[in-house]
Amino acid sequence: MENVAKPWPALWSLVIGFFMILIDSTIVSVANPVIMEGLGADINSVIWVTSAYLLAYAVPLLITGRLGDRFGPKKLYLLGLVVFTLASLWCGLAGNVETLIAARVLQGLGAAIMTPQTMAVITRIFPPDRRGAAMSIWGATAGMATLVGPILGGVLVDGLGWEWIFFINVPIGIVGFLLALRNVPTLSTHPHRFDIPGVVLSAVGLFLLVFGIQEGETYNWGIIAGPVSVWGLIIAGLVVLTGFVVWQRFNKGEPLLPLGLFRDRNFSLANLGITMVGFTVTSFGLPLIFYYQMVRGLTPTQSALLMVPMALISGGLAPVVGKIVDRVNPKYLAAGGLVLMAVALSWNALLMQPGTPILLFLLPSAVLGFANAGIWAPLSTTATRNLPPRQAGAGSGVYNTTRQFGAVLGSAAIAVLIQARLAAELPAGGPGGPAGEGMALGGTLPEALHSGFSTAMSQSILLPAAVVLVGAAVALFFAKPQPVQGWGAGAPASAKVDAGLDSAG
């Protein structure tokens, strides 16, 4: 462990930037109908405003984690924060949806540079047996951002316009930069060789897979152009990603993805669990917000206020979870939280009918708050407990990559499912018909379409509910954490992971 006299000011300084970049994963959801109307975009284009950010965020995380180990997490964090803040300004100034998507790509790259550094710093300045409290703050920040994003977005969209969901990042970014510059320590660096073929394979494979999934419904799962088909892209993406894993196994240098990390059972399972959480929290808000605004006629602010119980309960319970996560087996907290999330989303699905009293949605919102409090800290603590110091950046890069991979797939999959269910439930050629183009008009749908649209959104939200329930089953297989006597080469768990890394490299 690094000798840092005041680790908590460093943590809180990093949390500001981390909170900001994660808010931008969800803040757009509540503004989607307004952006569609303001920029004259269809539903698929506006979904790419989120998907482009998530894709640009996910792809570089493995390499940016290693860059933090090599050049120092503080330097990389500050660089990423500058890129993110400037890209946010560009997003707000965008005059069409194509420019907005391009700016969101740059924003995602800045987020990818920052994110692994936050988790790596925590891993290096807090010992394993006291990391739970710190990780609870990190995890609560991640969870709160997914909930506060739509609330803040609703207020800003109604009060100032959709552009301000991006402009707000500029002053926050400046404050976050100054605090990190002052409080985050300059940690020791570790030499690394960079796996360029691995970077290319992972980036190409992920892009082909996600683009194929998201654009499938648009092209009726057929030909995109010339010999290129949707299924061809998806299969090609899977083949390239398989090639990436094989390359990591046989790479004689230093692989981008240290497969030895996965010799630790809890690290592997926590990564699988956070993938499903990323999928769920990114995808469930879209059908819910469309239902609120287009069937029930709520404003963005009113839609967001229905999520207030989630934010209040989750934030209030975060310190409690932080105190107990180091004392109990985290699998019980994680599995319980994931089950509660599945219950809350299924409850929402049952309520999503045209005549449901709107205040009833506050109840599953509250359940989501309890669920959220029990998920993030146990998963992140389980993943990082046995990471050796020299692989803190790589391990946090892997963990955040799997989370964002889940988020990207969730965004793409929910887009496909929404369009498919709209095609099945609404009259062909009507507003919001098979391709969803009619929804670009914004506003409330004609009453004759309320029932079919509500059914489509209700069916769509069952997908993230099912995925997070599988995550609960995964959490039940966590091994009971063993006490770590010191941290570093002498720690049995760390030594075990180190040995695995050496054999893999």
N, C-alpha and C positions, 0 to 999 in steps of 0.2 A: 504494500500500500504506500502511496505517496505521502510524504510528511507535509500535510497542509494544516496550518494552524486554525483557519476559520473556513471549514468546508460549507457551512450553511449559507453564508452570503454568496458563495460561488453558485450553489444550487439555485437559490432564488433568482439570481441574475440570469441564469440559463433558462429558467422556467418561463421568463417573459417571452423570449424569442420562440421557445418551443410551443408555448400556448398560441402564439400568433400564427405560426405556420400550420398548426393543426386546425385552427379555426377555419383557415382557408380551404380545408378539405370538405367542410360542411356548410359554410356560410352562404355559398352560392345556391344551395338547394331551395331555400325560402325565396330567393330572388329569381329563380328560373322563369316563372311566368312573366315577370316584369321585364327581364332581359329579352325574352322571346318577343314581347310586344315592342320594346324600345328599339331593338336591332333588327326586327323583321326576320327572326330566325325560326326554324322549325324545331320540334322537340329533340330530334337526333343531334342537330347542331349544338343546341344549348347543353345537352348532356355531355358533349365533347368539351365544353368549357371546364367541367369537373374532371372528366376522364383524361384530358391532356395534362392537367396539373398532376393528377395521381400517377400517370404513366411516367412523366418526366421526373417525378419525385422518386418512384420506385426503382427505375433502371440503374441509376448511378450509386445507390446506397452501398453496395459492396465495395466499390472502389473508394468512395469518400470516407468510409470507415478506415480503410487502410491508409489513406492520405493523412488522416488524423493521427494515426500511430507514427507515421513517418515524419511529418512536419509539425506536429503538435496540435491537439484539439482546439486550443484557444485561437490559433491563427486561422484554422479552417472555419471555425464557428463565426468569427468576425467577418471573414470573406463571404460566407454564405448569407449572413445577415444583410450585408450591403447589396448583394445581388437580389435578394428577396425584396428588400425595401424599394429599390429602383424599379423592379418589375411590377410591384404593386401600383406604383405611380403610373406606369404605362398601361396597366389594366384599366384603371379609372379613366384614362384619356382615350381609350379605344372607341372608334366610331363605327365599327362593324364587328360581326361575330368572328370573322377570320382573324382580325387583329387581336381581339380579345383572347382567342385560343392561343395565338403565338405568344402573347404576353404571359399567359398562364403557364406555357411550357418553360419560359425563362424563370418564372416564379417557382415552379416545381424543382428546377435545377438548384436554385438557391436553397430551398428547403432540404434537398438531398445532401447538400454540403453541410448544413447545420445539424441535422437530426442525430446522426451517429455520435457526434461529439458530445451532446448532452448526456447520453447514456454512458459513454465511455468515461467521462469525467466523474460521474457518480460512482461507477464501478471502481475507479482508481483511487478516490479520496475517502470512501467509506468502507470499513471492513465488512466482510460478509455477514457477521452476526449482528451488525447494526445497520445494514443496508436496507432493511425492510422499511424503516421510517422514511428514509430518503426516497426509495423507490415508490412508496405510497404517494409522495408528493408528485413525483414524475408521472406515475400512473394516473393519479387523480387529475393532473393537468391534461393528460391525453383524453381521459374520459370527459372531463368538464368541457374541453374545447369542442368535442363532438356535439355536446348538448347546448352550450352557450352560442355556438356558431349560428344556428338558425334563429335564436332569440335576438341576438345582436343584429343579425342580418335583417330581420323583420323591422326592427326599430329604425335602422339606417335607411332601408328602402322606402318606408313610408314617410320618414321625416325629411330625408335629404336626397334620395334617389339611389339607384342601384350602384352608381359609381363609387359611392362612399363606403361600400363594403370593402373596397380596395384602398381608397384614400386614407382610411383610418389607420392602415398599417404604417404609413410614413412617420408620423410622430412616435408611434410605439417602437418602430424600428430604431429610431434615433436614440430614444431613451435606453432601449435594450442594449444598443452598441456601447454606450457610455458606461453602463453598469457592468457589462461583461469585461470591458477593457480594464476596469478598476478592480473587480472582485474575483474574476476567474484566474486561477493560478496558471503559470506556464509550467507544464508538466514535461517530464523527460520524454524523449522520442526513441523510437526503435526502428532500425533499418529494415526496409522491406523492398523486395523486387516486385514489380508490378506485372500482373498477368494480362497483357494486352489481348491475346486471343480470347481469354475468358471474358473480358469486358465486352468484346464485340459479340461473342456468342450469346451471352446473357441478354444484351440489349436487343439484338435482332430477334431472338426467340420470343422474348416477352412481347415485343411490339407486334410481331406477326400474330401471336395468339390472341392478344386483346383486341387488335384491330379487326381480326376475323370474327370474333364473338360479337363485338358491338355493331359491326356493319352487316351482320348476317340477315337481319330482318329487312333492312333497307333494300338489299339485293335479292330478297326472297330466297336466301340460302343457295343462290345460283352463281352465275358468272358476274364478276365485277368488271373486268375489261380483258378482251382478247382471251388468252388461255388461263387467266387468273380467276380462280373461283374462291368463294368464301371458305369452303371446306378445305381447299388446297392451302389457303393461308393458315388455317387452324392446324392442320396436320403438319405443315412445314414448321410452324412455331414449336409444336411438341417435339418434332425431330431435332430441331436446333437446340432446344433446352436439354434434351437427352444427351446430345453431343457435348453440351457444356458440362454436364455432370460427369460424363466419361472423361473429358479432358481434365477436370479437376482431380479425378482419381489417379490419372497416370502422368500428370504434369510433374516433371522432375525438378522444376524450380520451386517457386512459392505460389501455390494456387490462390486464385481470387477468393474462392469459397473453401475455407479450411474444413475439410470433411471430418477431420479428427474431432472437431467440436461436437459433432453429433454422436460421438461415443458416449457422451454424457446423456443418460436417458432423459433427465428432466429438461435439459436444454432442447433436445429434439421435440419432446412433447409440448413444451411451452411455445416453441416456434409453430407447431401445428395448430395449437390452440389460438395463438394471436392472429394467425392467418384467417381463421374463421371469424374471430372478433372483428378484424379489419373489414372482411366481406360484409358482415352484418350491419355494423354501425354506419358504413358508407351507403348501403343500399336501402335501409328501411325508411329513411326520411323522405325519399323522393315520392313514392306513392302516397304517403301520408300527407305531405304538403300539397300535392296536386288535388287530393280529395278535399282537404280543408278549403282551398281557395277556389277550385273550379266547380265543386258540387255545393259546398256550404256557403260560398261567397265571402269567406273571411279575408281580411286584409293580411299582408305579410306579418304585421305586428300581432294581430289577433291569433294568427296561426302559431306564431312563435310563443305566445303567452301560454298556450296549452302545453308547452314543454318545460315551463318553469318548475313544476314539481320535480322533474328529473334533475335539473341543475341544483336545486336547493338541497334535496336529500343526498345526492351524490357528493356534493361539496361538504355537507355537514358530517357525513360518515367517513370521509377520507382520513381525518386524523385518528379516528377510532380504529380503522383497519390498519393504519400505520403502526399503532401500538401493539396489535396482536399478531400481525403477519409473521413476525420473527419468533413467536411463541407457539404457534400451532402449525399443523401440516397445511400448507397453502392449498392443497388440492380440495379441501372441503369448502373453503371460501370461494375458490375459482369455480368449482362445479356448481355450487349453490347459486352464485351470481349468474352463470350462464343459463341454468335452468329457469331462473326468474326472468331473464331477458326473453327466452323463448315463450314463456307464459304471457308476458306483457305484449309481445308482438301478436301472438295468437288472439289475445283479448281485443287488441285494436282491430284485427281482421273481422272479428265478430261484430264489432260496433260500427264498422264502416258501411252504413246504410243511409239513404237520403234522410230518413226521419229520426235518426238517433239524436237525443238531446246532447248538444255539443259539450256540455260540462262533464258528461260521463267520461270523456276522453282524458280528463285529469287523473282518473284512477289508474289506468295502465301506465300513464306517464309517471306517477309516483312509484309504481312497481319497477319501472325502468331505472329510477334513481337508486333504489336498493340494489338492483342487479349490477348497475355500473360500478358502484362502490366496491363490490366484491370481486371484480374481474381484473382490473388493470394491475394493481400492486402485486397480488399473488402471482400472476403470470410473469411479470417482469422480474420479480425477486427470484422466482424459480429458475428463470433463464440465465440470470447473471451470477448466481451464487458461487458457482465453481469456475468462473472465467479467470484464467491467469492474467496478470497485469499486461504482459506483452501482447495479449490477444484481446484486450478490452475493446479496442476499436473494431477489430474484425468481428468479434462476437456481437457487439451492438449493431454493427452494420448488417449482419445476417438477420438478427431479430427484427430490426426495422424494415429490412427488405421483405421478409415474409409477411409482416403486418401490411405493408403497402401493396404487396402482391395480392393479398386478399382484398384490399380496398379497390384496386384496379379491376379485379375480376368481379367484385360486387357491383361496381358502377356499370360495367359492361353487361353483366348478366341481368341486372334489374331493368336496364334499358330494353334489352331483347324481350324480357318477359312482359313488361308493360305494353310494348307495341303488339306483341302476340295476343295478349288478353283483350286489348282494345279492339283488335281486328275481329276477335271472336264475339265480343259482347256488344259492340256498337254497330248500327246499320252501316253498310258499305256506302262510302261517299258522304256520310254525315260529318259534322264537326268532330274532330278527334278520331276520324275513321282509321282504316287499316294502317296507315303509316303515321298517324298522329299529326299530320300537317295542319289540320284544322285548329289545333290547340295553339298555334302561333298567334291566333287572334287575341288570346288572353281573355280575362274576365270570366264570368260564370257561364257554364254551359246551359243550353235550353233545358227546361225541366224534363222534357221527354227523354233526355239522354242521361239523367241523373242516376237512374237505377243501374243501367249497364255500365256506366263509368265507375260507379262505386264498387260494383262487383269486380271489375277488372283490377282496381286498385287493391281491394281486399284480397283477391287471389295472389296478387304480386307480392304482398308483404309476408305471405306464408313462406316464401323462399328463404329470406334471411332468418325467419323463425326456425326453420328446419336445419339450416346450416349451423346456427349457434347451439342447437340441441346436440348435434354431433360433437361440437366443441366441449360440451359438458361431459360427454362420455370419455373424451380424450383426457380431460383433467383428472378423472378418477384413477388414471393409471400413473399419476405422478408418484415417484418414490419418495419416502419420507426423508427430508433433508438431514444430513449428518452434520454434527458440529465441526466447524473448521478451526483447527488449532493454528492460529497464525495464517498469514496469507502470502502466497508466493510459492517458491520451489519446494518449501517444506510441507506445504499443505497437501494431504493425501489426494483430495479431489482435484486440486489444481495440477498436481504432478501427473495425475492420471490423464487429464485432458492434454497437458503438455506433451506427454508421451504419445498420445494419439495424434497430435498435430505433427510431431516430428516424424512419425511413421508415415503419415499421409503426405507430408511435404517431400 
